[in-house]
Amino acid sequence: MAAQQAAQVSQSASGETTVTLPTTVSITPGLPTAMPMPDPVDLLARLADLRDRGALTPEEFEAQKKRILGES
């Protein structure tokens, strides 16, 4: 039960919400423990879309592009 313990949410009388997370993590044998790196081409396409929609400035786009390509 301890390894499968879910986060517990409680609310105080003052309306403050508290979230208690489990302190242990269960790792299933045979599964990779690290997340695979996302495809840089896909990331750049998503960044370009955000730039084209106005969610990123051209400067923000360039900074993130350099980060993804390992230039900074």
Phi and psi restraints in degrees (range 20) as a CNS / XPLOR table:
assign (resid 1 and name C) (resid 2 and name N)
       (resid 2 and name CA) (resid 2 and name C) 1.0 -62.1 20.0 2
assign (resid 2 and name N) (resid 2 and name CA)
       (resid 2 and name C) (resid 3 and name N) 1.0 -39.4 20.0 2
assign (resid 2 and name C) (resid 3 and name N)
       (resid 3 and name CA) (resid 3 and name C) 1.0 -71.9 20.0 2
assign (resid 3 and name N) (resid 3 and name CA)
       (resid 3 and name C) (resid 4 and name N) 1.0 -22.1 20.0 2
assign (resid 3 and name C) (resid 4 and name N)
       (resid 4 and name CA) (resid 4 and name C) 1.0 -103.5 20.0 2
assign (resid 4 and name N) (resid 4 and name CA)
       (resid 4 and name C) (resid 5 and name N) 1.0 14.3 20.0 2
assign (resid 4 and name C) (resid 5 and name N)
       (resid 5 and name CA) (resid 5 and name C) 1.0 -64.5 20.0 2
assign (resid 5 and name N) (resid 5 and name CA)
       (resid 5 and name C) (resid 6 and name N) 1.0 131.5 20.0 2
assign (resid 5 and name C) (resid 6 and name N)
       (resid 6 and name CA) (resid 6 and name C) 1.0 -93.3 20.0 2
assign (resid 6 and name N) (resid 6 and name CA)
       (resid 6 and name C) (resid 7 and name N) 1.0 163.5 20.0 2
assign (resid 6 and name C) (resid 7 and name N)
       (resid 7 and name CA) (resid 7 and name C) 1.0 -64.7 20.0 2
assign (resid 7 and name N) (resid 7 and name CA)
       (resid 7 and name C) (resid 8 and name N) 1.0 140.8 20.0 2
assign (resid 7 and name C) (resid 8 and name N)
       (resid 8 and name CA) (resid 8 and name C) 1.0 -110.9 20.0 2
assign (resid 8 and name N) (resid 8 and name CA)
       (resid 8 and name C) (resid 9 and name N) 1.0 132.5 20.0 2
assign (resid 8 and name C) (resid 9 and name N)
       (resid 9 and name CA) (resid 9 and name C) 1.0 -114.9 20.0 2
assign (resid 9 and name N) (resid 9 and name CA)
       (resid 9 and name C) (resid 10 and name N) 1.0 131.0 20.0 2
assign (resid 9 and name C) (resid 10 and name N)
       (resid 10 and name CA) (resid 10 and name C) 1.0 -134.8 20.0 2
assign (resid 10 and name N) (resid 10 and name CA)
       (resid 10 and name C) (resid 11 and name N) 1.0 157.0 20.0 2
assign (resid 10 and name C) (resid 11 and name N)
       (resid 11 and name CA) (resid 11 and name C) 1.0 -127.4 20.0 2
assign (resid 11 and name N) (resid 11 and name CA)
       (resid 11 and name C) (resid 12 and name N) 1.0 129.8 20.0 2
assign (resid 11 and name C) (resid 12 and name N)
       (resid 12 and name CA) (resid 12 and name C) 1.0 -81.0 20.0 2
assign (resid 12 and name N) (resid 12 and name CA)
       (resid 12 and name C) (resid 13 and name N) 1.0 171.9 20.0 2
assign (resid 12 and name C) (resid 13 and name N)
       (resid 13 and name CA) (resid 13 and name C) 1.0 -62.2 20.0 2
assign (resid 13 and name N) (resid 13 and name CA)
       (resid 13 and name C) (resid 14 and name N) 1.0 -27.9 20.0 2
assign (resid 13 and name C) (resid 14 and name N)
       (resid 14 and name CA) (resid 14 and name C) 1.0 -81.7 20.0 2
assign (resid 14 and name N) (resid 14 and name CA)
       (resid 14 and name C) (resid 15 and name N) 1.0 -0.7 20.0 2
assign (resid 14 and name C) (resid 15 and name N)
       (resid 15 and name CA) (resid 15 and name C) 1.0 92.3 20.0 2
assign (resid 15 and name N) (resid 15 and name CA)
       (resid 15 and name C) (resid 16 and name N) 1.0 0.9 20.0 2
assign (resid 15 and name C) (resid 16 and name N)
       (resid 16 and name CA) (resid 16 and name C) 1.0 -76.4 20.0 2
assign (resid 16 and name N) (resid 16 and name CA)
       (resid 16 and name C) (resid 17 and name N) 1.0 130.8 20.0 2
assign (resid 16 and name C) (resid 17 and name N)
       (resid 17 and name CA) (resid 17 and name C) 1.0 -96.3 20.0 2
assign (resid 17 and name N) (resid 17 and name CA)
       (resid 17 and name C) (resid 18 and name N) 1.0 133.9 20.0 2
assign (resid 17 and name C) (resid 18 and name N)
       (resid 18 and name CA) (resid 18 and name C) 1.0 -120.1 20.0 2
assign (resid 18 and name N) (resid 18 and name CA)
       (resid 18 and name C) (resid 19 and name N) 1.0 132.7 20.0 2
assign (resid 18 and name C) (resid 19 and name N)
       (resid 19 and name CA) (resid 19 and name C) 1.0 -114.0 20.0 2
assign (resid 19 and name N) (resid 19 and name CA)
       (resid 19 and name C) (resid 20 and name N) 1.0 125.4 20.0 2
assign (resid 19 and name C) (resid 20 and name N)
       (resid 20 and name CA) (resid 20 and name C) 1.0 -109.4 20.0 2
assign (resid 20 and name N) (resid 20 and name CA)
       (resid 20 and name C) (resid 21 and name N) 1.0 120.4 20.0 2
assign (resid 20 and name C) (resid 21 and name N)
       (resid 21 and name CA) (resid 21 and name C) 1.0 -97.9 20.0 2
assign (resid 21 and name N) (resid 21 and name CA)
       (resid 21 and name C) (resid 22 and name N) 1.0 152.1 20.0 2
assign (resid 21 and name C) (resid 22 and name N)
       (resid 22 and name CA) (resid 22 and name C) 1.0 -64.5 20.0 2
assign (resid 22 and name N) (resid 22 and name CA)
       (resid 22 and name C) (resid 23 and name N) 1.0 150.8 20.0 2
assign (resid 22 and name C) (resid 23 and name N)
       (resid 23 and name CA) (resid 23 and name C) 1.0 -94.8 20.0 2
assign (resid 23 and name N) (resid 23 and name CA)
       (resid 23 and name C) (resid 24 and name N) 1.0 -8.2 20.0 2
assign (resid 23 and name C) (resid 24 and name N)
       (resid 24 and name CA) (resid 24 and name C) 1.0 -118.1 20.0 2
assign (resid 24 and name N) (resid 24 and name CA)
       (resid 24 and name C) (resid 25 and name N) 1.0 152.9 20.0 2
assign (resid 24 and name C) (resid 25 and name N)
       (resid 25 and name CA) (resid 25 and name C) 1.0 -124.3 20.0 2
assign (resid 25 and name N) (resid 25 and name CA)
       (resid 25 and name C) (resid 26 and name N) 1.0 131.5 20.0 2
assign (resid 25 and name C) (resid 26 and name N)
       (resid 26 and name CA) (resid 26 and name C) 1.0 -96.7 20.0 2
assign (resid 26 and name N) (resid 26 and name CA)
       (resid 26 and name C) (resid 27 and name N) 1.0 128.1 20.0 2
assign (resid 26 and name C) (resid 27 and name N)
       (resid 27 and name CA) (resid 27 and name C) 1.0 -113.2 20.0 2
assign (resid 27 and name N) (resid 27 and name CA)
       (resid 27 and name C) (resid 28 and name N) 1.0 125.7 20.0 2
assign (resid 27 and name C) (resid 28 and name N)
       (resid 28 and name CA) (resid 28 and name C) 1.0 -79.4 20.0 2
assign (resid 28 and name N) (resid 28 and name CA)
       (resid 28 and name C) (resid 29 and name N) 1.0 124.2 20.0 2
assign (resid 28 and name C) (resid 29 and name N)
       (resid 29 and name CA) (resid 29 and name C) 1.0 -58.7 20.0 2
assign (resid 29 and name N) (resid 29 and name CA)
       (resid 29 and name C) (resid 30 and name N) 1.0 142.2 20.0 2
assign (resid 29 and name C) (resid 30 and name N)
       (resid 30 and name CA) (resid 30 and name C) 1.0 93.0 20.0 2
assign (resid 30 and name N) (resid 30 and name CA)
       (resid 30 and name C) (resid 31 and name N) 1.0 -14.4 20.0 2
assign (resid 30 and name C) (resid 31 and name N)
       (resid 31 and name CA) (resid 31 and name C) 1.0 -96.7 20.0 2
assign (resid 31 and name N) (resid 31 and name CA)
       (resid 31 and name C) (resid 32 and name N) 1.0 145.5 20.0 2
assign (resid 31 and name C) (resid 32 and name N)
       (resid 32 and name CA) (resid 32 and name C) 1.0 -64.4 20.0 2
assign (resid 32 and name N) (resid 32 and name CA)
       (resid 32 and name C) (resid 33 and name N) 1.0 142.3 20.0 2
assign (resid 32 and name C) (resid 33 and name N)
       (resid 33 and name CA) (resid 33 and name C) 1.0 -92.8 20.0 2
assign (resid 33 and name N) (resid 33 and name CA)
       (resid 33 and name C) (resid 34 and name N) 1.0 -20.6 20.0 2
assign (resid 33 and name C) (resid 34 and name N)
       (resid 34 and name CA) (resid 34 and name C) 1.0 -102.9 20.0 2
assign (resid 34 and name N) (resid 34 and name CA)
       (resid 34 and name C) (resid 35 and name N) 1.0 143.7 20.0 2
assign (resid 34 and name C) (resid 35 and name N)
       (resid 35 and name CA) (resid 35 and name C) 1.0 -77.1 20.0 2
assign (resid 35 and name N) (resid 35 and name CA)
       (resid 35 and name C) (resid 36 and name N) 1.0 141.0 20.0 2
assign (resid 35 and name C) (resid 36 and name N)
       (resid 36 and name CA) (resid 36 and name C) 1.0 -66.2 20.0 2
assign (resid 36 and name N) (resid 36 and name CA)
       (resid 36 and name C) (resid 37 and name N) 1.0 149.3 20.0 2
assign (resid 36 and name C) (resid 37 and name N)
       (resid 37 and name CA) (resid 37 and name C) 1.0 -70.5 20.0 2
assign (resid 37 and name N) (resid 37 and name CA)
       (resid 37 and name C) (resid 38 and name N) 1.0 135.8 20.0 2
assign (resid 37 and name C) (resid 38 and name N)
       (resid 38 and name CA) (resid 38 and name C) 1.0 -68.0 20.0 2
assign (resid 38 and name N) (resid 38 and name CA)
       (resid 38 and name C) (resid 39 and name N) 1.0 154.4 20.0 2
assign (resid 38 and name C) (resid 39 and name N)
       (resid 39 and name CA) (resid 39 and name C) 1.0 -67.8 20.0 2
assign (resid 39 and name N) (resid 39 and name CA)
       (resid 39 and name C) (resid 40 and name N) 1.0 122.7 20.0 2
assign (resid 39 and name C) (resid 40 and name N)
       (resid 40 and name CA) (resid 40 and name C) 1.0 -59.7 20.0 2
assign (resid 40 and name N) (resid 40 and name CA)
       (resid 40 and name C) (resid 41 and name N) 1.0 -34.8 20.0 2
assign (resid 40 and name C) (resid 41 and name N)
       (resid 41 and name CA) (resid 41 and name C) 1.0 -64.4 20.0 2
assign (resid 41 and name N) (resid 41 and name CA)
       (resid 41 and name C) (resid 42 and name N) 1.0 -41.3 20.0 2
assign (resid 41 and name C) (resid 42 and name N)
       (resid 42 and name CA) (resid 42 and name C) 1.0 -64.9 20.0 2
assign (resid 42 and name N) (resid 42 and name CA)
       (resid 42 and name C) (resid 43 and name N) 1.0 -43.2 20.0 2
assign (resid 42 and name C) (resid 43 and name N)
       (resid 43 and name CA) (resid 43 and name C) 1.0 -61.8 20.0 2
assign (resid 43 and name N) (resid 43 and name CA)
       (resid 43 and name C) (resid 44 and name N) 1.0 -42.7 20.0 2
assign (resid 43 and name C) (resid 44 and name N)
       (resid 44 and name CA) (resid 44 and name C) 1.0 -65.2 20.0 2
assign (resid 44 and name N) (resid 44 and name CA)
       (resid 44 and name C) (resid 45 and name N) 1.0 -37.8 20.0 2
assign (resid 44 and name C) (resid 45 and name N)
       (resid 45 and name CA) (resid 45 and name C) 1.0 -64.7 20.0 2
assign (resid 45 and name N) (resid 45 and name CA)
       (resid 45 and name C) (resid 46 and name N) 1.0 -41.2 20.0 2
assign (resid 45 and name C) (resid 46 and name N)
       (resid 46 and name CA) (resid 46 and name C) 1.0 -66.2 20.0 2
assign (resid 46 and name N) (resid 46 and name CA)
       (resid 46 and name C) (resid 47 and name N) 1.0 -40.6 20.0 2
assign (resid 46 and name C) (resid 47 and name N)
       (resid 47 and name CA) (resid 47 and name C) 1.0 -62.9 20.0 2
assign (resid 47 and name N) (resid 47 and name CA)
       (resid 47 and name C) (resid 48 and name N) 1.0 -43.2 20.0 2
assign (resid 47 and name C) (resid 48 and name N)
       (resid 48 and name CA) (resid 48 and name C) 1.0 -61.7 20.0 2
assign (resid 48 and name N) (resid 48 and name CA)
       (resid 48 and name C) (resid 49 and name N) 1.0 -39.0 20.0 2
assign (resid 48 and name C) (resid 49 and name N)
       (resid 49 and name CA) (resid 49 and name C) 1.0 -62.8 20.0 2
assign (resid 49 and name N) (resid 49 and name CA)
       (resid 49 and name C) (resid 50 and name N) 1.0 -44.3 20.0 2
assign (resid 49 and name C) (resid 50 and name N)
       (resid 50 and name CA) (resid 50 and name C) 1.0 -62.4 20.0 2
assign (resid 50 and name N) (resid 50 and name CA)
       (resid 50 and name C) (resid 51 and name N) 1.0 -40.8 20.0 2
assign (resid 50 and name C) (resid 51 and name N)
       (resid 51 and name CA) (resid 51 and name C) 1.0 -63.0 20.0 2
assign (resid 51 and name N) (resid 51 and name CA)
       (resid 51 and name C) (resid 52 and name N) 1.0 -45.1 20.0 2
assign (resid 51 and name C) (resid 52 and name N)
       (resid 52 and name CA) (resid 52 and name C) 1.0 -64.9 20.0 2
assign (resid 52 and name N) (resid 52 and name CA)
       (resid 52 and name C) (resid 53 and name N) 1.0 -29.8 20.0 2
assign (resid 52 and name C) (resid 53 and name N)
       (resid 53 and name CA) (resid 53 and name C) 1.0 -86.1 20.0 2
assign (resid 53 and name N) (resid 53 and name CA)
       (resid 53 and name C) (resid 54 and name N) 1.0 -3.6 20.0 2
assign (resid 53 and name C) (resid 54 and name N)
       (resid 54 and name CA) (resid 54 and name C) 1.0 88.7 20.0 2
assign (resid 54 and name N) (resid 54 and name CA)
       (resid 54 and name C) (resid 55 and name N) 1.0 6.8 20.0 2
assign (resid 54 and name C) (resid 55 and name N)
       (resid 55 and name CA) (resid 55 and name C) 1.0 -79.0 20.0 2
assign (resid 55 and name N) (resid 55 and name CA)
       (resid 55 and name C) (resid 56 and name N) 1.0 -22.4 20.0 2
assign (resid 55 and name C) (resid 56 and name N)
       (resid 56 and name CA) (resid 56 and name C) 1.0 -125.0 20.0 2
assign (resid 56 and name N) (resid 56 and name CA)
       (resid 56 and name C) (resid 57 and name N) 1.0 142.5 20.0 2
assign (resid 56 and name C) (resid 57 and name N)
       (resid 57 and name CA) (resid 57 and name C) 1.0 -77.6 20.0 2
assign (resid 57 and name N) (resid 57 and name CA)
       (resid 57 and name C) (resid 58 and name N) 1.0 161.1 20.0 2
assign (resid 57 and name C) (resid 58 and name N)
       (resid 58 and name CA) (resid 58 and name C) 1.0 -57.8 20.0 2
assign (resid 58 and name N) (resid 58 and name CA)
       (resid 58 and name C) (resid 59 and name N) 1.0 -34.2 20.0 2
assign (resid 58 and name C) (resid 59 and name N)
       (resid 59 and name CA) (resid 59 and name C) 1.0 -67.4 20.0 2
assign (resid 59 and name N) (resid 59 and name CA)
       (resid 59 and name C) (resid 60 and name N) 1.0 -42.5 20.0 2
assign (resid 59 and name C) (resid 60 and name N)
       (resid 60 and name CA) (resid 60 and name C) 1.0 -63.6 20.0 2
assign (resid 60 and name N) (resid 60 and name CA)
       (resid 60 and name C) (resid 61 and name N) 1.0 -41.3 20.0 2
assign (resid 60 and name C) (resid 61 and name N)
       (resid 61 and name CA) (resid 61 and name C) 1.0 -59.8 20.0 2
assign (resid 61 and name N) (resid 61 and name CA)
       (resid 61 and name C) (resid 62 and name N) 1.0 -47.8 20.0 2
assign (resid 61 and name C) (resid 62 and name N)
       (resid 62 and name CA) (resid 62 and name C) 1.0 -62.5 20.0 2
assign (resid 62 and name N) (resid 62 and name CA)
       (resid 62 and name C) (resid 63 and name N) 1.0 -41.3 20.0 2
assign (resid 62 and name C) (resid 63 and name N)
       (resid 63 and name CA) (resid 63 and name C) 1.0 -62.9 20.0 2
assign (resid 63 and name N) (resid 63 and name CA)
       (resid 63 and name C) (resid 64 and name N) 1.0 -44.1 20.0 2
assign (resid 63 and name C) (resid 64 and name N)
       (resid 64 and name CA) (resid 64 and name C) 1.0 -69.8 20.0 2
assign (resid 64 and name N) (resid 64 and name CA)
       (resid 64 and name C) (resid 65 and name N) 1.0 -36.0 20.0 2
assign (resid 64 and name C) (resid 65 and name N)
       (resid 65 and name CA) (resid 65 and name C) 1.0 -62.3 20.0 2
assign (resid 65 and name N) (resid 65 and name CA)
       (resid 65 and name C) (resid 66 and name N) 1.0 -44.2 20.0 2
assign (resid 65 and name C) (resid 66 and name N)
       (resid 66 and name CA) (resid 66 and name C) 1.0 -62.8 20.0 2
assign (resid 66 and name N) (resid 66 and name CA)
       (resid 66 and name C) (resid 67 and name N) 1.0 -39.3 20.0 2
assign (resid 66 and name C) (resid 67 and name N)
       (resid 67 and name CA) (resid 67 and name C) 1.0 -62.5 20.0 2
assign (resid 67 and name N) (resid 67 and name CA)
       (resid 67 and name C) (resid 68 and name N) 1.0 -45.7 20.0 2
assign (resid 67 and name C) (resid 68 and name N)
       (resid 68 and name CA) (resid 68 and name C) 1.0 -64.6 20.0 2
assign (resid 68 and name N) (resid 68 and name CA)
       (resid 68 and name C) (resid 69 and name N) 1.0 -39.5 20.0 2
assign (resid 68 and name C) (resid 69 and name N)
       (resid 69 and name CA) (resid 69 and name C) 1.0 -83.2 20.0 2
assign (resid 69 and name N) (resid 69 and name CA)
       (resid 69 and name C) (resid 70 and name N) 1.0 -1.5 20.0 2
assign (resid 69 and name C) (resid 70 and name N)
       (resid 70 and name CA) (resid 70 and name C) 1.0 74.7 20.0 2
assign (resid 70 and name N) (resid 70 and name CA)
       (resid 70 and name C) (resid 71 and name N) 1.0 27.0 20.0 2
assign (resid 70 and name C) (resid 71 and name N)
       (resid 71 and name CA) (resid 71 and name C) 1.0 -94.4 20.0 2
assign (resid 71 and name N) (resid 71 and name CA)
       (resid 71 and name C) (resid 72 and name N) 1.0 -1.7 20.0 2
